[in-house]
Amino acid sequence: MTNFAIKVKDLSFGWDKNSFVLQSCSLEVPEGEFWMLLGTNGSGKSTLLRLMTRLLTPQVGTIAMSSPVGFVFQNPDLQLVMPTVGADIAFGLVSEGLSPIEVRKRVQKALSAVNLLELERRPIYALSGGQKQRIAIAGAIARHCRVLLLDEPTALLDVNTQLELVIQVQQLVKSQGITALWVTHRLEELNYCDGAFLLENGKVIEKGDPRHLKVRLGLETSP
């Protein structure tokens, strides 16, 4: 029997009674897998993630996720708030009441997981865009997040850094047992996920094997 770390059922949301962004939207992501959410601009991708992180409240439907949940913004500058790398990751652990030694262990372990341990004392302003995204992910790892939601994390990155980041998350899912849902409009990123959803007009219209979605979108031919 498949266990799902993310379950969204019959979700509907609109800014007013006559304009719905999401309509009876449902999806499930199995534990320990890396799935992507694909759709054109205006399809409801970012709105769905904000509902899943409780930044918005749906009019109808339910959301169930394994906790804790980490959220990586499209622009990492919106969530990195401390002056240095190590301090920023440690800041996310304040509410847990850990000892300084335990905090340091968590910070270093999380940085090692994203291959950035040598940057622990680096000022945030001195990081590249890709490094900032990996620090945001390290913050979620340090908090032992079981689910990671990523809202178009490669949108502001150059082509080479985009590829590095998606591969990094793919490896983290497998090595750390994390469940990840990655929002994207970059079709080439589908090569690295376990499954994908296609969102259109606020509904999931296709799901499953990424290769099947590529055929559906006319990017590949059937074997």
N, C-alpha and C positions, 0 to 999 in steps of 0.2 A: 504494500500500500504506500502510495506517494505521500510524503509529508510536505506541506506547503508553508514556506516562511512568509509569503505575502499572499493575501486573499482579498481581492476587491470584488464586491458583488453589487450589481445593479446601481451603480453610482450615477447620480445626476447632480449637476451644478450649473447655475446660471447667475449672472449679475442682476437679472431681474426676471419677472415671471414670463416674459415673452422672448427671452434670449438665453438658450441653454448652450453652454460650452461642452458639457458632457451629458450624454443621454444613455441611461441603462448600461453603463460601462462596467465590464467585468474582466478580471484577469487573475491568474494564479501563477506564482513562481515557486518551483520546487526548492527545498532546502539545499544549500550548497551548490547552487547553479548560478550562472552568469547569463542573464537575459537582457535583451534590449527592447526599447519601445521606440518605434519608428513612426514618422508621420510628417506631413508637410507643415509649414507655418500655419498656425491657427487651428490645427487639428485637435488641440487640447492637451498636448503632452506635458507642458510645464504646469498647467493648471492641475492635472492629475497628481503630479508629484507634490505640489503644494497642499493638496488635500490629504495625501498620504502622510505628510509631515505635520499635519494639524495647523498649518498656517492659514488654511481655509476650512470652512465647514460645509459639507455637502447638504443639499436639501433632502436627498433621498439616497439610501444605500448604506452599505457597511464596509469597513476597512479593518482587517486583522493582520497584524505583523508580529513576528518574533522581535522581542526587544532585548537590548536597546537598539535604536535605529540611528544611523549616521546619514547626514545629508551633505552632498558636495555641490556647491553652487556653480553656475556657469562661469562666474567671475570670482575667483578665490579671494580677491581683495575685500569682498563683502563679508568674509568670515574669519580672516586672519587678523586678530586684534592686538596681539602683543608684539613687542619690538624685536624679539628673536625667535628662532625656530623652536628651541627647547621650551622657552617660556610660553609660547602659544599652545603647544600640545599639553603642557602641564596645567595651563589655565582651564582646560576642558575637564580636568580631573578634580577640581576644587570641591565640588559637591559630594565626592565620594569619601572625603575625610581620611585620605591615605597619609601614611608617614612620608617625610621627605625622601627617605631611601626607596620606598615602594614607588613613589611618583617618578623618581629618576630611572628606576628599572623599567617602568612602563613606557616612559618617553624613549629610552634608548632601544627597547625592543621594537616599538612601533616604527622608529626611524630606520632600524635595520631591515624591517619588513619591506620598506619602500626604497631601500638602498641609498639612504641619505643620512646615515649616522654621522658622517664627517661634517655635516652642516648644522649640528646641534646648536652651536653658538653664533651661527650666521644671522645677521639682521634680515628681517623679512623683506625690506626694500631692495636688498641685494640679490634676491632670488629671481630666476626666470619664471615665466608663466607656468611651464610644465612642472617646475620644482614646487611652486606654490600649490598646485593641484595635488601633488603627491604629499605635501605637508598636511593639507586638509584631510586627505585619506588617512594619513598616519594618526591624526587626531581621533578619527573614528576607531581605528585599530586600538589605540591606547585605552579607549573607553570600553573595549571589548564588545563593540557593536556587532550584532548578529546579522543585521541587514544594512546594506549600503545603497543609498539612492543617489544617483548622479545625474544632474540636469545639464545635458550637453557640455560635459567637462572639457571637450576638445575644441569648442567653438572659437576660442580666442588664441589657439595655439597654431604654430606652423606645422606643416605636413609631417616632418620627421618626429616632432614631439608628440603629435597626435597618436602616431603609431606606437611610440614608446609607452604612452599612458594607457592605452587600451590593453596592450600586452601585459603591463604591470598589474592592472586590475584582474585580468584573466588569471594570472599566476597567483595573486592573492586569494582569489575565490577558492582555488584548488588547495593552496597550502594552509590557509587560515580557516577554512570551512565557512567562509562568509557567503551570504546570498546577496547578489547584486542585481539591481535594475538600473540600466543605463539608458538615458534618453538621448536620442541622436537623430540627425537627418543625413548623416554621412553613411551612405550605403556600403562603403568598403569596410566599415567597422563591423558589419555583420559577420565577417569571416572569423571573428574571435569569440563569438558567444555560443552558448548552448541552445538558445532558442530566442525567438523574437515575436513581438506583437506589432501589428500594423493598425494604427489608430487613424480613423477617418471620420470627420464630422462628429467627433465626440463618442465614437463607438469603436471597439476592437472588432475589425472585420476579418482579420486573418491572424493565425498564431501557429507556432511550432517551429519546425526545422528552418533555419535561416536561408538555406539553399532554396527551399520551396517558396519563401517570400521573394527571393531574387528572381525566380522564374515568374512569379505572379506580377512582379513589377517590370518584367521584360528585360532584366539585366543578364539573365542566363537562359539557355535553352534546356529543356528537359533531357535527361540522359537517355 
